[in-house]
Amino acid sequence: HAGHLLEVLEDRYQNSSTIVISQLPVKEWYNMIGNATVADALMDRLVHNSHRIELGGESMRKLAQSDHLE
């Protein structure tokens, strides 16, 4: 629930480090959250003073599976 995530981020904001990992592209987060006000608040907390690392490439599961098939 987005409201619970906002509470966690509020408690940790500028006090502790927080790592967020998602398979959902950032551009789709607003649709997933649903509430524009909550989404704005969440994104503000996440983006301010953040380091964003976007990974790409094939799934390691797919690569490992193809190694076993050969």
N, C-alpha and C positions, 0 to 999 in steps of 0.2 A: 504494500500500500504506500503510495507516494507521500502521504501525510506522515507516516512513521519514518520514512527516509529523511524527510525534511527535519523532523525532530532530532534525529541522530546527527545530521549535518549541523544544525543549530548548536547542539551541545559541543560539538568538536571544532566548530568554526574558529579559527585563529588560536586554538589551544592545542590541537593534536593533528597529526598527519592522518589522512584518510586515503585509502586506495579504492578506486571504483573500477570494476572490470565488467565489460558488457560485450556481448556478441551483437547487440543491436547498434546500428550506426547512430551517431549522435543526432543526425538530422531527423531521426524517427522517434527520439525521446519525447518530444512534445505530444505526439499522437498517442504514445504509450501511456503517458502520465494522464492525459485527458483534461485536466484542469489547468488552464493557461496561467492562472495566478500562482498556483503551486509549482508549475513547471518553470516559470520565470524565477521564483525564489530558489528552487533547487539548482537551476543552471547558474544563477548568480553565485551561489556558494561554491559550486564545483569549479567554475571557471576562474574565479578570483584567486590569485596566487597559486595557480595550478601549473603542473607540467603534464602535458598531454603526449602520450606515446601511442601512435596508431600502428598496429601490426597488420601485416597482410601476408598473402601467400597461401599455399595449400595447407589443408588441415594435417597436423602431424598424425592423426589417426589414419587418414587416407594413405599417407606416405608409408607408415609402418605396415599397414595392411598390404600394400602393393609389394613391399619388400618380402613379405612372407609368401606371396603368391608366386614369386619368381623361382 
